Amino acid sequence: MWFPYDLNLLSITFSMKYINLKTDNHLLSNLNNYVDSNIAIINSVKDISESPEVVVLEGYLLIVTRGGKARLKVSYRNVELSRGVALVCTPNILLETDEISDDLDIFGCFVETAFAQKAMRELNISYLGIQQSYGITHLSDNDLQAVESYHYLLARKLKMERSELINRTLYHLIHTTALELYSMFLKDESRFSDIVSVYNSAEQIFRDFLVILRSHDHTVRSVNEVADMLGISSKYFSCICKRITGKTALEIINEEVLSRAKIRLRDPKQNIKQIALELGFSNQSHFGTFIRRMTGQSPIHLRAPKGK
């Protein structure tokens, strides 16, 4: 998952990575920020390294810029960050770093999808329309100070030893913070000028493709299979992928299969034949051919620890 942390700490060998709090808790817990299965608090981030990696968020991301500048690509659209800019991203969004200043300083939080949507239902709000890809607004100095205060208080309460009273306090604090942020985005309708509110059909198809691709219930291997699920021709589907990402549909699918294979190969409890079948290969030999074609190495070499 791309968090605005030092990306060297989250070094990834795949071109596309799907991340959520549950699967990558161990990565986040190594950083000096609070994290559990529902929420991760980003206290202060400076000196972010540039990275060409494209990743997909499986949750809601809020980042607020204290200082410095950065340019991100959010679903292949450029987004500029500077002091006072607040950015909200919805699930299944592709994020890529572009240009980042040395003095960039941002804070925020990442919230698991179901947890965030439950809170929004309870508050009867739709955070910028859940179906939109992202929202961006410019906070006044007073708004920025208020957001920092809520953020600090929430981080402090989350780190306290839990009791029934603390849990009740957290419940109301999270709701209050969400309402405060929502009101800031609604203060001036002109602030919605940068919000992507309408997708053309190609973009929506690509988003649907990402949802299918990131499903852990089934590993997709075929372009035709995805095209049939989307109700379009495989040729049109491939054209959409090429236009939006510069890659063919098959390249994106293969990269996802490879990333899943690498993750499974790290688990010594799973044998290679079992992994091959789980990933939709008819046999271990076909799986080996795929791995060698994609990496130049055999599954056994990928499984071996570095230096051995």
C-alpha positions in Angstrom: 0.0 0.0 0.0 1.4 3.3 -0.8 1.4 5.5 2.3 3.2 8.8 2.1 6.1 7.3 4.0 9.6 6.9 2.9 9.0 4.6 0.0 12.4 2.9 0.4 10.9 1.3 3.6 8.2 -0.1 1.4 10.4 -1.3 -1.4 8.3 -3.4 -3.8 9.6 -5.5 -6.7 6.3 -5.5 -8.5 5.0 -2.7 -10.8 1.6 -2.8 -9.3 0.8 -3.6 -5.6 -2.5 -4.0 -3.8 -2.3 -3.1 -0.2 -4.6 -2.9 2.8 -4.2 -2.5 6.6 -4.8 -6.2 7.3 -2.2 -7.6 4.8 0.4 -5.0 5.3 0.1 -4.3 9.0 3.6 -5.7 9.6 5.1 -3.1 7.2 3.3 -0.2 8.8 4.0 -1.2 12.4 7.7 -0.8 11.7 7.1 2.9 11.1 6.7 5.5 13.8 3.0 5.8 13.4 -0.1 4.1 15.0 -1.7 1.3 13.0 -4.3 -1.3 13.6 -6.6 -3.3 11.4 -9.0 -0.3 11.0 -6.9 2.8 10.9 -3.3 4.0 10.4 -2.2 7.4 11.7 0.5 9.2 9.8 2.1 11.7 12.2 4.7 13.4 10.2 6.3 12.5 6.9 9.4 14.2 5.4 12.0 13.5 2.8 9.9 11.1 0.8 11.8 9.3 -1.9 10.5 9.2 -5.5 9.3 5.9 -6.7 7.9 4.7 -10.1 5.7 2.1 -8.4 2.0 2.1 -9.1 -0.1 0.9 -6.2 -3.8 0.5 -5.4 -5.2 1.6 -2.1 -7.7 -0.8 -0.4 -9.1 1.9 1.8 -9.6 5.6 2.3 -6.6 7.9 2.4 -6.5 11.4 3.8 -3.3 13.4 3.6 -2.9 17.1 4.6 0.2 19.1 3.6 2.0 21.2 6.2 4.7 22.4 3.9 6.7 21.7 0.8 5.3 20.6 -2.6 4.7 17.3 -4.4 3.0 16.0 -7.5 1.2 12.7 -7.4 -0.7 10.8 -10.0 -4.1 9.7 -8.8 -5.6 7.3 -11.2 -3.2 8.8 -13.8 -4.3 12.4 -13.1 -1.8 14.9 -11.8 -2.5 16.2 -8.3 -0.4 19.1 -6.8 0.3 19.2 -3.1 1.3 22.3 -1.2 0.8 23.9 2.2 -2.9 23.6 3.3 -3.9 21.2 0.5 -6.0 18.3 1.8 -6.5 15.2 -0.4 -9.0 12.4 0.1 -8.7 9.2 -2.0 -11.4 6.5 -2.1 -10.7 2.7 -2.4 -9.2 1.1 -5.5 -7.3 4.2 -6.5 -4.0 4.0 -8.3 -1.3 6.2 -6.7 2.1 7.0 -8.2 4.7 9.5 -7.0 5.9 12.0 -9.5 7.8 15.0 -8.2 8.5 15.6 -4.5 10.3 18.5 -2.8 12.9 17.9 -0.1 10.9 19.8 2.4 7.6 18.1 1.9 5.8 17.6 5.2 2.4 15.8 5.3 0.2 14.1 7.9 -3.1 12.2 7.8 -4.6 8.8 8.1 -5.6 5.7 6.2 -8.9 4.0 7.1 -10.0 0.5 6.2 -12.9 0.5 3.7 -15.6 -1.2 5.7 -14.8 0.7 8.8 -14.9 4.1 7.0 -18.1 3.3 5.2 -19.8 2.2 8.4 -18.9 5.5 10.0 -20.2 7.4 7.0 -23.5 5.5 7.1 -23.9 6.3 10.8 -23.2 10.0 10.2 -25.5 10.0 7.1 -22.8 11.5 4.9 -21.3 10.5 1.6 -17.6 11.5 1.7 -17.4 13.4 -1.6 -19.6 10.7 -3.1 -18.0 7.3 -2.4 -17.9 6.5 -6.1 -15.6 9.4 -6.9 -11.9 8.8 -7.1 -10.6 11.7 -5.1 -11.4 15.1 -3.6 -9.0 17.9 -3.0 -9.4 21.2 -1.2 -7.3 24.1 0.1 -7.6 24.6 3.8 -7.3 28.0 5.5 -4.7 28.4 8.2 -7.4 28.1 10.8 -8.8 24.9 9.2 -5.3 23.5 8.9 -4.7 24.2 12.6 -8.0 22.6 13.5 -7.3 19.4 11.5 -3.9 19.1 13.1 -5.5 19.4 16.6 -8.0 16.7 15.8 -5.3 14.5 14.3 -3.0 14.9 17.3 -5.9 14.1 19.7 -7.0 11.0 17.8 -3.4 9.7 17.6 -3.0 10.2 21.3 -6.2 8.5 22.2 -5.5 5.5 19.9 -2.2 4.9 21.7 -3.9 4.8 25.2 -4.7 1.6 27.0 -8.2 0.7 26.0 -11.2 0.7 28.3 -14.9 1.0 27.7 -14.7 4.7 28.4 -11.7 5.2 26.0 -13.5 3.2 23.3 -16.6 5.4 23.6 -14.4 8.5 23.5 -12.7 7.2 20.4 -16.0 6.4 18.7 -17.2 9.9 19.1 -13.9 11.5 18.3 -13.6 9.7 15.0 -17.1 10.8 14.1 -16.5 14.4 15.1 -13.2 14.5 13.1 -15.0 13.1 10.1 -17.8 15.6 10.3 -15.3 18.5 10.8 -13.4 17.4 7.7 -16.6 17.0 5.7 -17.7 20.5 6.6 -14.3 21.9 5.5 -14.8 20.3 2.1 -18.3 21.8 1.9 -17.5 25.3 3.0 -17.0 26.6 -0.5 -18.5 24.9 -3.5 -15.7 26.2 -5.7 -13.3 23.9 -3.8 -14.9 21.0 -5.6 -13.5 22.2 -8.9 -10.7 19.7 -8.7 -12.9 16.8 -7.7 -13.3 14.1 -10.3 -17.1 13.6 -10.2 -17.8 12.0 -13.6 -16.0 9.1 -15.1 -16.1 8.4 -18.8 -17.0 4.8 -19.7 -13.4 3.8 -20.4 -12.3 4.9 -16.9 -15.2 3.2 -15.2 -14.4 0.0 -17.1 -10.8 0.2 -16.0 -11.9 0.7 -12.3 -14.1 -2.3 -12.6 -11.2 -4.2 -14.0 -9.1 -3.3 -10.9 -11.8 -4.5 -8.6 -11.9 -7.9 -10.4 -8.1 -8.0 -10.5 -7.7 -7.4 -6.8 -10.3 -9.9 -5.7 -8.6 -12.5 -3.5 -11.3 -15.0 -4.3 -10.1 -15.7 -7.8 -6.9 -15.2 -9.7 -7.5 -13.9 -13.2 -5.3 -15.3 -15.9 -7.1 -14.5 -19.1 -7.9 -11.2 -20.9 -11.0 -12.9 -22.5 -12.2 -13.9 -19.1 -12.1 -10.3 -17.8 -13.6 -8.9 -20.9 -16.6 -11.3 -20.6 -17.0 -10.3 -17.0 -17.0 -6.6 -18.0 -19.4 -7.3 -20.9 -17.1 -5.9 -23.6 -14.9 -7.3 -26.3 -11.3 -8.3 -25.5 -10.0 -5.9 -28.1 -11.8 -2.9 -26.7 -10.7 -3.9 -23.2 -7.1 -4.1 -24.2 -7.3 -0.7 -25.9 -8.6 0.8 -22.7 -5.8 -0.6 -20.6 -3.2 0.5 -23.2 -4.6 4.1 -23.3 -4.8 4.6 -19.5 -1.7 2.8 -18.4 0.5 2.3 -21.4 0.4 -1.4 -20.8 -1.6 -4.2 -22.3 -4.3 -5.9 -20.3 -2.3 -9.1 -20.4 0.8 -7.3 -19.0 -1.2 -5.9 -16.1 -2.8 -9.3 -15.4 0.6 -11.1 -15.6 2.2 -8.6 -13.2 -0.6 -9.2 -10.7 -0.2 -13.0 -11.0 3.6 -12.6 -10.6 3.1 -10.5 -7.4 0.8 -13.1 -5.9 3.3 -15.8 -6.9 6.2 -14.0 -5.2 4.2 -13.5 -2.0 3.2 -17.2 -1.9 6.7 -18.4 -2.7 7.9 -16.6 0.5 5.8 -19.0 2.6 7.8 -22.2 3.1 4.6 -24.0 4.1 3.3 -23.9 0.6 4.8 -26.1 -2.0 5.3 -25.0 -5.6 2.7 -27.3 -7.0 0.1 -26.0 -4.6 0.9 -22.4 -5.5 0.7 -23.2 -9.2 -2.8 -24.7 -8.8 -4.0 -21.8 -6.6 -2.9 -19.3 -9.2 -4.8 -21.0 -12.0 -2.0 -22.9 -13.7 -2.8 -26.4 -15.0 0.4 -27.8 -13.6 3.7 -27.0 -12.0 5.6 -27.0 -15.3 3.4 -24.3 -16.8 3.8 -22.2 -13.7 7.6 -22.6 -13.9 7.6 -21.5 -17.5 5.6 -18.4 -16.6 7.9 -17.5 -13.7 11.1 -17.9 -15.9 9.6 -15.9 -18.7 8.6 -13.0 -16.3 11.7 -13.0 -14.1 14.5 -15.0 -15.8 14.5 -17.2 -12.7 12.9 -20.5 -11.6 10.3 -20.6 -8.8 13.0 -22.4 -6.6 15.4 -19.5 -7.1 12.8 -16.9 -6.2 11.9 -18.8 -3.1 15.6 -19.0 -1.9 16.7 -16.4 0.6 19.0 -13.7 -0.7 22.6 -14.7 -0.9 21.8 -18.4 -1.2 
